[in-house]
Amino acid sequence: MTLQDIPKIKHTTSNNFFLLCGPCAIEGEDMALRIAEKVITITNKLEIPYIFKGSFKKANRSRIDSFTGIGDEKALKILKKVSDTFDVPTVTDIHEISDATLAAQYVDVLQIPAFLVRQTDLVVAAAKTGKVVNLKKGQFMSPEAMKHAVQKVKDAGSDKAWITDRGTMFGYQDMIVDFRGIPTMRQYAPTVLDVTHSLQQPNQSAGVTGGRPDMIETIARAGIVNNVDGLFIETHFDPANAKSDGANMLHLDNLEKLLTNLVAIRKTVQPL
C-alpha cells in the first residue's frame, strides 16, 4: 500500500515519515478537537503526513473498573467530526468482528490491537471493509510471524495494510523494542513504530499499567535512524489525568520539539 490509499492525508511528497498521533481514548469532543488542532498545526508546519488516532472504546483493560469509553457511536461520531473539521484521516482500533463494519462508517484506518492480531476472523473482517488495516504486532510474536497477518489481509482481497511494532514482552512487567525486527517486517508491509506503547510497563500489581515517557525521544530517534515508515505516538494535554494509558503518553506541549528533532534526523539519514 501507499499513503495515497488513505483519504485526506496530506504532505505525501515531503519524504517524511508518517504519523499516527492522538489520545489513547476518546474522552469527549472538546478534548479530541483540542488535541487534533494542535497536532495538525505542528504536522502542517513540518510537512508530516498525519492520521489522527483515538480509540472509540478500550476493550483490553487490566481491571473491570477501568475506563472503557463514552459509548461506541458517540465516540465514533467524534472521530468523524475531527475528520470533517480538520480534513484529516482517522484511525481507531476494533476488537470484535461487528466493530469492523461499524467503525468503517466513521474512520479511514482500522487498527487490529496487538493482543488480537492472530484472530483471523477479525483481521479478515477489517480487510473486507476496504479500509486500510493497521496490524499491531503482538507482544508475544516474532517479527517474522507478522507476514502471516499481512497475508490474511491479502487473502481477504486487500493489499492495504501496514504493520506496527509496539514492543515485545521482557519478563513480566516491561517491554523492549528489538530494532532487528524493523527491516524484517518492512519486507512484508510498511512498518510503523509505536513509540509510546513500547514504553509501557504492564502487569503492575495495582492493575494500572505503568510507563517510561522519559524514554519517548530515545525510542523515536532510534526508529527514525532504522528507517521506519511511520511513528505512532499517543499524546494528551494532561497525561496524569488521562482516562487510559496516561503513564506512557507524551505531553502535548512536548510534541513539536520532538517532531522537529525527528524530522531533522530523517533528513540527515534518509539519503544514506
C-alpha positions in Angstrom: 0.0 0.0 0.0 1.0 3.6 -0.3 0.0 6.7 1.7 -2.2 7.7 -1.2 -4.5 4.9 -0.2 -5.5 6.9 2.8 -8.2 9.5 2.2 -7.4 13.2 3.2 -3.8 12.5 4.0 -1.5 15.5 3.3 2.2 16.0 2.6 2.7 12.7 0.9 5.5 14.1 -1.3 7.5 15.6 1.6 9.6 12.4 2.0 8.9 12.4 5.8 7.8 9.6 8.0 4.0 9.5 8.5 2.5 9.9 11.9 -0.4 8.3 13.8 -1.0 10.6 16.9 -3.7 11.4 19.3 -5.1 10.4 22.7 -5.3 6.8 23.8 -9.1 7.0 24.1 -11.8 9.5 23.0 -12.9 11.0 26.3 -15.1 13.7 24.8 -15.5 16.0 21.9 -13.7 19.1 23.2 -10.5 17.1 24.2 -10.4 15.4 20.8 -10.7 18.6 18.8 -8.2 20.4 21.0 -5.6 17.7 20.6 -6.3 17.3 16.9 -6.0 21.0 16.2 -2.6 21.2 18.0 -1.1 18.2 16.2 -2.4 19.3 12.8 -0.8 22.7 13.3 2.6 21.1 14.1 2.4 18.5 11.3 1.4 21.0 8.7 4.4 23.2 9.7 6.8 20.2 9.5 5.1 18.7 6.4 4.4 15.3 8.1 1.7 13.1 6.7 -0.8 12.8 9.6 -3.5 10.5 10.8 -5.5 11.3 13.9 -5.6 8.4 16.4 -8.2 7.8 19.1 -9.8 4.6 20.4 -13.6 4.6 20.4 -13.6 2.0 23.1 -11.0 0.3 25.3 -11.7 -3.4 25.5 -8.3 -4.6 26.7 -8.2 -3.5 30.3 -6.5 -4.9 33.4 -9.4 -4.2 35.8 -13.1 -4.3 35.3 -13.5 -0.8 36.8 -11.1 0.8 34.2 -12.4 3.3 31.7 -13.6 1.6 28.6 -15.3 4.5 26.7 -18.0 7.1 26.5 -20.2 5.0 24.2 -19.3 3.4 20.9 -21.3 5.5 18.4 -20.8 8.7 20.4 -17.0 8.3 20.3 -17.1 7.3 16.6 -19.1 10.4 15.7 -16.4 12.5 17.5 -13.8 10.8 15.3 -15.9 11.7 12.3 -16.2 15.3 13.5 -12.4 15.5 13.9 -12.0 14.3 10.3 -14.7 16.6 8.9 -13.5 19.7 10.9 -9.8 19.4 10.0 -9.9 17.4 6.8 -7.7 14.7 8.3 -7.8 10.9 8.2 -8.6 9.0 11.4 -7.7 5.6 12.8 -9.3 3.6 15.6 -8.9 0.1 16.9 -11.5 -2.7 16.7 -12.0 -5.7 19.0 -14.9 -7.7 17.6 -16.0 -8.7 14.1 -19.1 -6.5 14.3 -16.8 -3.5 15.1 -15.3 -3.6 11.7 -18.4 -2.6 9.7 -19.5 -0.1 12.4 -16.2 1.7 12.7 -15.6 1.7 8.9 -18.6 4.0 8.6 -16.7 6.7 10.5 -12.9 6.3 10.2 -10.3 5.7 7.4 -8.0 3.1 9.0 -9.0 0.1 11.2 -6.4 -0.9 13.7 -6.1 -4.5 15.0 -4.8 -4.5 18.6 -1.7 -6.4 19.4 -3.4 -8.9 21.6 -5.8 -9.7 18.8 -3.7 -9.7 15.6 -3.8 -13.5 15.4 -7.6 -13.5 15.4 -8.2 -14.5 11.7 -11.9 -13.6 11.6 -11.2 -10.1 13.0 -8.4 -9.4 10.5 -10.5 -10.6 7.6 -13.5 -8.6 8.7 -11.3 -5.4 8.8 -9.8 -6.2 5.3 -13.2 -6.8 3.7 -14.4 -3.3 4.6 -11.9 -1.9 2.1 -10.3 0.3 4.7 -6.6 0.4 5.3 -5.7 -2.1 8.1 -3.1 -1.3 10.8 -1.8 -4.7 12.1 -0.2 -4.2 15.5 2.5 -6.9 16.2 1.6 -9.0 19.2 3.9 -8.5 22.2 4.3 -12.3 22.1 5.1 -12.6 18.4 8.3 -12.6 16.4 8.7 -10.1 13.5 8.7 -13.0 11.1 5.3 -14.2 12.2 3.7 -10.9 11.1 4.0 -12.0 7.4 1.0 -14.3 8.1 -1.1 -11.4 9.4 -0.4 -9.4 6.3 -1.1 -12.4 4.1 -4.6 -12.7 5.8 -5.4 -9.2 4.6 -4.2 -10.0 1.1 -6.2 -13.3 1.0 -9.3 -11.4 2.0 -8.9 -9.3 -1.1 -7.0 -6.2 0.0 -3.4 -5.1 -0.1 -4.0 -2.0 2.1 -2.2 -3.0 5.3 0.8 -2.0 7.3 2.5 -3.4 10.5 3.0 -1.5 13.7 5.6 -2.8 16.2 4.6 -2.0 19.8 7.5 -3.7 21.5 8.0 -7.2 22.9 7.4 -8.6 26.4 10.5 -8.5 28.5 9.9 -10.5 31.6 6.5 -9.9 33.3 6.4 -6.1 33.6 8.4 -4.5 30.9 8.6 -4.0 27.1 11.6 -3.8 24.8 11.9 -2.8 21.1 14.1 -5.1 19.1 15.1 -3.0 16.2 16.2 -6.0 14.2 12.5 -6.5 13.6 12.1 -3.3 11.6 13.8 -4.4 8.4 12.3 -7.8 8.7 8.7 -6.5 8.8 9.3 -3.9 6.1 9.8 -6.9 3.8 6.1 -7.7 4.3 4.5 -4.2 4.5 5.2 -0.6 5.5 6.2 -0.6 9.2 5.4 1.8 12.0 7.0 2.0 15.4 4.6 2.6 18.3 6.8 4.6 20.5 4.6 5.2 23.5 3.1 1.7 23.9 6.5 0.1 23.6 7.4 2.0 26.8 4.6 0.5 28.8 5.2 -1.4 32.0 2.3 -3.7 32.1 1.0 -6.2 34.7 1.6 -3.9 37.7 0.2 -5.2 41.0 -2.2 -2.3 41.2 -3.8 -3.2 37.9 -2.8 0.1 36.3 -0.2 0.0 33.6 3.0 2.0 34.2 5.3 3.5 31.7 8.6 5.4 30.8 7.6 8.6 29.0 11.1 9.9 29.7 12.4 7.5 27.0 10.0 8.6 24.2 12.6 10.6 22.3 15.2 7.9 22.7 13.0 5.2 21.1 11.6 7.6 18.5 15.1 8.6 17.4 16.2 5.0 17.1 13.1 4.2 15.0 13.9 7.0 12.5 17.5 6.0 12.3 16.4 2.5 11.5 14.1 3.7 8.6 10.6 3.1 10.0 8.0 4.3 7.6 5.9 5.8 10.3 5.6 6.6 14.0 2.7 6.1 16.4 2.7 8.4 19.4 -0.1 8.9 21.9 -0.4 12.4 23.4 -2.6 14.3 25.8 -2.6 17.8 27.3 -3.0 16.3 30.7 -1.5 12.8 30.8 -1.6 12.5 34.6 -5.4 12.7 34.4 -6.0 10.9 31.1 -8.5 8.0 31.4 -6.3 5.5 29.7 -2.5 5.0 29.3 -1.6 8.3 30.9 1.6 6.7 32.3 3.3 6.4 28.9 1.8 9.2 26.9 3.7 12.2 25.7 2.6 15.6 27.0 1.1 17.6 24.1 3.3 20.6 24.9 6.4 18.4 24.1 5.3 17.2 20.7 6.5 20.0 18.5 10.1 19.8 19.8 10.2 16.1 19.5 8.8 16.0 15.9 11.2 18.9 14.9 14.1 16.8 16.1 12.9 13.7 14.3 12.4 15.5 11.0 15.9 16.8 11.2 17.2 13.3 11.9 15.2 11.9 9.0 16.6 14.5 6.6 20.1 13.5 7.7 19.8 9.7 7.5 17.3 9.3 4.6 19.9 9.7 1.8 22.3 7.2 3.4 
